[in-house]
Amino acid sequence: MADKIAKYVPLNGESKYDGKAIVRQGKNSKDLTKYLNTVQKDPENPSAWEKSGGVLWGDTGFYTSAVNDPTTGALIRSPRSPRGDLEDALSQTQNDNAEFVKAHKSTILGKLAPENYEALTLGVEHLYKTGDKKLDEFVDALNEVRGLGAISQEPQKVREYVSNRLKKEKAPAWAIASFARTGEGDSHRILRGYMTLAQKKLEKIMSKEDGSTNSELLKRVFLEGLKKAEDAFDRETDKEDKGDIWEQDIRPYYLALFDQIYKAEDASKSGESDPVKVERNKRRKERRDKGMPF
């Protein structure tokens, strides 16, 4: 096959399973995401422009250099931002990588350990409910934690949530009066209290009696939820609805799987076979870099 000018070609459903290619894909897409974030904050950043050209076209000067007519010398194209190309490349990456996982799902699942499913469940923004009371209890608890986190980022919603929550749980009159007096000042502190309660509830649900993570429960949450989404996709006959189920319900699961298999293959390549340990060691290094003893 002849060499291609466009160097960045995401893995897709027709790609063979190749650990080295997965690692290369994972690193490239992480880099492109970083470059896009940089360009969004600093549109003229020369380093991001050069590195984007290197990954996408194999040419660090692709975006930073002007193009002149070789005969007349007239300017054909001025240097241009890579932002549009980065957005398109990353959008294609998401869909293509999901198709890759779909084609190699059994191989990927066979390479993951039960311990990987905590990261997988937390890596899917909207987990599918299964109808199983125990599994759905976890999904509801996780959604509550995430919902409170989102509210905490919008000050105008914090007071409203706290006010409604205090009334709903029939807080004592003195607490209602206290909140009415201070309102804005106490809202965030009270919300933090609710967030702590929600986090403790989630941790209790996902833990065994000895305090260790219930990996088998999380594995069921992930796999049975994915199966429900896939079944809904197979049953749906409307093309538009089928596309929505793929994009919103199934693809997030597949992208979480791609992220985990990328970490697993990268860990294997570096001599560390357990991605959970890799993440643990990374956190340890970050703590030590800050001067913490452990």
C-alpha positions in Angstrom: 0.0 0.0 0.0 1.3 3.4 -0.9 2.1 5.9 1.9 -0.7 8.2 2.8 -0.4 12.0 3.1 -2.8 12.2 6.0 -0.8 10.4 8.7 -3.5 10.3 11.4 -5.8 7.3 10.6 -7.9 6.2 13.7 -8.4 2.5 14.3 -11.8 1.4 13.1 -13.9 -1.7 12.7 -11.8 -3.0 9.8 -8.5 -2.7 11.8 -6.9 -5.8 13.1 -6.3 -6.2 16.8 -2.7 -5.0 17.4 -1.5 -3.9 20.8 1.2 -1.6 19.5 -1.4 0.1 17.2 -3.8 0.6 20.1 -1.0 2.3 22.2 -0.1 4.5 19.3 -3.7 5.4 18.7 -4.3 6.1 22.4 -1.3 8.4 22.7 -2.0 10.3 19.5 -5.6 10.9 20.4 -4.6 12.1 23.9 -2.0 14.5 22.3 -4.6 15.8 19.8 -7.0 16.4 22.7 -4.3 18.3 24.5 -3.5 20.4 21.4 -7.2 21.2 20.8 -7.6 22.3 24.4 -4.5 24.5 24.0 -5.7 26.1 20.8 -9.2 26.8 22.3 -7.5 28.7 25.1 -4.7 30.2 23.1 -5.7 30.3 19.4 -2.3 31.4 18.1 -0.1 29.0 20.2 2.7 28.1 17.8 3.7 24.9 19.5 0.2 23.4 19.4 0.0 24.4 15.7 3.3 22.6 14.9 2.6 19.5 16.9 -0.9 19.2 15.4 0.6 19.3 11.9 3.1 16.6 13.0 0.5 14.2 14.2 -2.2 14.8 11.5 0.0 15.4 8.4 3.5 14.3 9.4 4.5 17.9 8.7 5.1 20.3 11.7 5.0 23.3 9.3 1.7 22.4 7.8 -0.3 25.0 9.7 2.4 27.5 10.5 3.8 28.0 7.1 2.4 30.1 4.2 2.0 28.5 0.8 3.1 30.3 -2.3 2.6 29.6 -6.0 5.9 27.9 -7.1 5.8 29.8 -10.4 4.6 33.3 -9.6 5.4 33.4 -5.9 1.9 34.7 -5.2 0.5 33.8 -1.8 -1.9 30.9 -2.1 -2.6 30.3 1.6 -1.6 32.0 4.8 -0.8 30.0 8.0 -4.1 28.7 9.4 -5.3 27.3 12.7 -5.5 23.5 13.1 -8.6 23.8 15.3 -11.2 22.7 12.7 -9.0 19.7 11.7 -8.4 18.7 15.3 -12.2 18.8 16.0 -13.0 16.7 13.0 -10.2 14.2 13.7 -11.2 13.7 17.3 -14.9 13.4 16.3 -13.9 10.7 13.8 -11.7 9.0 16.4 -14.6 8.6 18.8 -16.8 6.8 16.2 -14.0 4.8 14.6 -12.6 3.6 18.0 -16.1 2.6 19.1 -16.4 0.5 15.9 -13.0 -1.0 16.6 -14.2 -2.1 20.1 -17.4 -3.5 18.6 -15.4 -5.6 16.2 -13.0 -6.9 18.9 -15.2 -6.8 22.0 -14.6 -10.4 23.0 -10.9 -10.1 22.7 -10.8 -6.9 24.7 -13.1 -8.2 27.5 -10.8 -11.3 27.7 -7.8 -9.1 28.5 -9.4 -7.2 31.3 -9.4 -8.1 35.0 -12.4 -7.7 37.3 -10.6 -4.9 39.0 -10.7 -2.8 35.8 -14.5 -2.5 36.0 -14.4 0.3 38.6 -12.7 2.5 36.1 -15.1 1.3 33.3 -18.3 2.1 35.2 -16.9 5.5 36.2 -15.8 6.1 32.6 -19.4 6.0 31.3 -21.3 9.2 31.8 -24.8 7.6 31.6 -24.9 3.9 32.7 -27.9 1.9 31.4 -30.2 0.5 34.0 -31.0 -3.2 33.8 -34.0 -3.7 36.0 -31.9 -5.5 38.5 -32.6 -3.8 41.9 -29.0 -4.2 43.2 -27.4 -3.0 40.0 -29.8 -0.1 39.5 -29.2 1.0 43.1 -25.5 1.5 42.2 -26.4 3.5 39.1 -28.8 5.7 41.0 -26.2 6.4 43.7 -23.6 7.2 41.1 -26.0 9.5 39.3 -26.7 11.3 42.6 -23.0 11.9 43.2 -22.5 13.2 39.6 -25.6 15.3 39.8 -24.5 17.1 43.0 -21.1 17.6 41.5 -22.7 19.4 38.5 -24.9 21.5 40.8 -21.9 22.6 42.8 -20.4 24.2 39.6 -23.5 26.4 39.1 -23.9 28.8 42.1 -27.4 29.9 41.1 -28.6 26.3 41.4 -27.0 25.6 44.8 -29.3 27.6 46.9 -32.4 26.3 45.1 -31.3 22.7 45.5 -30.5 23.1 49.2 -33.8 24.9 49.9 -35.8 22.2 48.2 -33.9 19.4 49.8 -34.3 20.8 53.3 -38.1 21.1 52.7 -38.3 17.6 51.1 -36.6 15.9 54.0 -38.7 17.9 56.5 -35.7 19.5 58.3 -36.5 20.9 61.7 -37.8 24.4 61.9 -34.7 25.9 63.3 -32.6 24.6 60.3 -35.1 26.1 57.8 -34.9 29.4 59.7 -31.1 29.3 59.8 -31.0 28.7 56.1 -33.5 31.5 55.5 -31.3 33.9 57.5 -27.9 33.2 55.8 -29.0 31.6 52.5 -26.2 32.1 50.1 -23.5 31.9 52.8 -24.5 28.5 54.0 -25.7 27.0 50.7 -22.3 25.7 49.6 -21.4 24.2 52.9 -24.7 22.4 53.3 -24.4 21.1 49.7 -20.9 19.8 50.6 -22.6 17.9 53.4 -25.1 16.3 51.0 -22.2 15.5 48.6 -20.4 13.7 51.4 -23.5 11.7 52.3 -24.0 10.7 48.7 -20.4 9.6 48.3 -20.6 7.5 51.4 -23.8 5.9 50.2 -22.1 5.1 46.8 -19.0 3.7 48.5 -21.1 1.4 50.7 -23.0 0.0 47.8 -19.9 -0.7 45.8 -18.0 -2.3 48.7 -17.9 -5.7 50.2 -18.3 -6.3 53.9 -14.6 -6.2 54.4 -14.4 -2.8 52.8 -12.8 -3.9 49.5 -14.3 -2.9 46.1 -17.0 -5.3 44.9 -15.5 -5.8 41.5 -18.0 -8.4 40.4 -20.9 -6.1 41.1 -19.3 -3.4 39.0 -18.6 -5.9 36.3 -22.2 -6.8 36.2 -23.3 -3.1 36.2 -21.1 -2.5 33.2 -21.6 -5.6 31.1 -25.4 -6.0 31.7 -26.0 -2.4 31.1 -24.1 -2.6 27.8 -26.1 -5.7 26.9 -29.4 -3.8 27.5 -28.2 -1.0 25.3 -27.1 -3.4 22.5 -30.4 -5.2 22.7 -32.3 -1.9 22.3 -30.2 -1.1 19.3 -30.9 -4.4 17.7 -34.7 -4.1 18.3 -35.0 -0.5 17.0 -36.1 -0.2 13.4 -36.2 3.6 13.1 -32.9 4.7 11.5 -32.7 8.0 13.4 -33.5 6.4 16.8 -31.0 3.6 16.1 -28.3 6.3 15.5 -29.2 8.0 18.8 -28.9 4.7 20.7 -25.5 4.1 19.1 -24.2 7.5 19.8 -25.6 8.2 23.2 -26.0 4.8 24.8 -23.6 2.3 23.3 -20.6 4.4 22.1 -19.7 5.7 25.6 -19.4 2.1 26.8 -17.1 1.2 23.9 -15.0 4.3 24.3 -14.5 3.4 28.0 -13.4 -0.1 26.9 -11.0 1.4 24.4 -9.5 3.6 27.1 -9.0 0.6 29.4 -7.5 -1.6 26.7 -5.2 1.2 25.7 -4.0 1.5 29.3 -3.6 -2.3 29.6 -1.6 -2.6 26.3 0.5 0.4 27.3 1.2 -1.1 30.7 2.1 -4.4 29.1 4.5 -2.6 26.7 6.2 -0.9 29.6 6.6 -4.1 31.6 3.7 -3.5 34.0 0.8 -5.9 33.2 -1.8 -4.5 35.5 -3.3 -1.0 34.5 -4.8 -0.7 38.0 -1.3 -0.8 39.5 0.0 1.6 36.8 -2.6 4.2 37.9 -1.8 3.5 41.6 1.9 4.1 40.9 1.1 7.2 39.0 -0.8 8.6 41.9 2.1 7.7 44.3 4.6 9.5 42.1 2.4 12.6 42.0 2.2 12.6 45.8 5.9 12.1 46.2 6.6 14.9 43.7 4.6 17.2 46.1 6.8 16.1 49.0 4.4 13.7 50.6 6.2 10.6 52.2 3.8 8.1 50.6 
